[in-house]
Amino acid sequence: MSWNAWRDKKPVHLVLILLVFTCTGLTVARLGIWIASASGIERFSIAYWLLWIFGLLPIYNVILLIYAFCFGKYQYFRDKQRRTWQKLTGWLRK
């Protein structure tokens, strides 16, 4: 999204978006630490990074939508995730 698109948004919109990202990031960070310590995974090991990449990244998207719903920005984040997924999988459709 270019800066021109952001110019039309109200400051409240931007604050809510930042709050959604902040809450999601903190939740996933705490969840990752809890899962790693509960399962006995040593910090910064290969298993730890695999947990983050393959376990927590998909969960991040779900938690992002949950917080977006709570803050009233569900439609905005769902559209962003849909466009991102289409860009990532665009090479499959060619």
Legacy VTK file of the C-alpha trace (Angstrom):
# vtk DataFile Version 3.0
C-alpha trace
ASCII
DATASET POLYDATA
POINTS 94 float
0.000 0.000 0.000
1.462 3.320 -0.988
1.661 6.351 1.231
-1.142 8.042 -0.752
-3.545 5.323 0.325
-2.584 5.900 3.959
-3.150 9.639 3.680
-6.907 9.152 3.414
-7.074 7.075 6.595
-7.923 8.570 9.949
-5.296 8.438 12.713
-7.577 6.115 14.686
-7.374 3.592 11.833
-3.585 3.632 11.966
-3.498 3.305 15.751
-5.843 0.324 15.641
-3.714 -1.376 12.982
-0.598 -0.877 15.095
-2.415 -2.206 18.163
-3.444 -5.338 16.290
0.142 -5.968 15.184
1.487 -5.270 18.669
-0.940 -7.572 20.454
-0.432 -10.323 17.895
3.352 -10.120 18.099
3.389 -10.192 21.886
0.967 -13.097 22.016
2.912 -15.199 19.526
6.227 -14.423 21.245
4.850 -15.511 24.626
3.186 -18.548 23.108
6.418 -19.594 21.382
8.454 -19.276 24.566
5.829 -21.219 26.500
5.629 -24.025 23.929
9.426 -24.284 23.676
9.922 -24.472 27.428
7.002 -26.871 27.932
8.339 -29.248 25.295
11.942 -28.952 26.459
13.265 -27.411 23.266
16.556 -25.628 23.803
16.498 -21.971 22.864
18.000 -21.068 19.464
18.433 -24.686 18.426
17.330 -26.081 15.073
14.159 -27.477 16.654
13.421 -24.065 18.147
13.616 -22.336 14.756
11.587 -25.054 13.073
8.923 -24.561 15.751
8.854 -20.833 14.997
8.778 -21.185 11.226
6.409 -24.105 10.747
4.431 -23.983 13.978
3.970 -20.374 14.916
3.795 -18.581 11.582
0.486 -20.224 10.629
-0.799 -19.579 14.152
0.287 -15.938 13.808
-2.163 -15.413 10.943
-5.038 -16.881 12.935
-4.223 -14.805 16.025
-3.874 -11.715 13.818
-7.428 -12.178 12.566
-8.710 -12.771 16.105
-7.199 -9.501 17.336
-8.342 -7.720 14.184
-11.883 -8.862 14.919
-11.605 -7.628 18.517
-10.393 -4.202 17.372
-12.909 -3.929 14.526
-10.397 -4.293 11.680
-11.206 -7.834 10.580
-12.156 -6.911 7.012
-8.969 -4.885 6.538
-6.638 -7.656 7.737
-8.531 -10.428 5.974
-8.206 -8.559 2.684
-4.488 -7.968 3.330
-3.911 -11.643 4.087
-5.871 -12.706 1.025
-3.843 -10.410 -1.262
-0.572 -11.575 0.307
-1.534 -15.226 -0.148
-2.455 -14.583 -3.788
0.925 -12.949 -4.408
2.768 -15.817 -2.719
0.891 -18.479 -4.676
0.685 -16.577 -7.956
3.428 -18.669 -9.539
1.285 -21.803 -9.027
-1.476 -20.418 -11.241
0.810 -19.704 -14.190
LINES 1 95
94 0 1 2 3 4 5 6 7 8 9 10 11 12 13 14 15 16 17 18 19 20 21 22 23 24 25 26 27 28 29 30 31 32 33 34 35 36 37 38 39 40 41 42 43 44 45 46 47 48 49 50 51 52 53 54 55 56 57 58 59 60 61 62 63 64 65 66 67 68 69 70 71 72 73 74 75 76 77 78 79 80 81 82 83 84 85 86 87 88 89 90 91 92 93
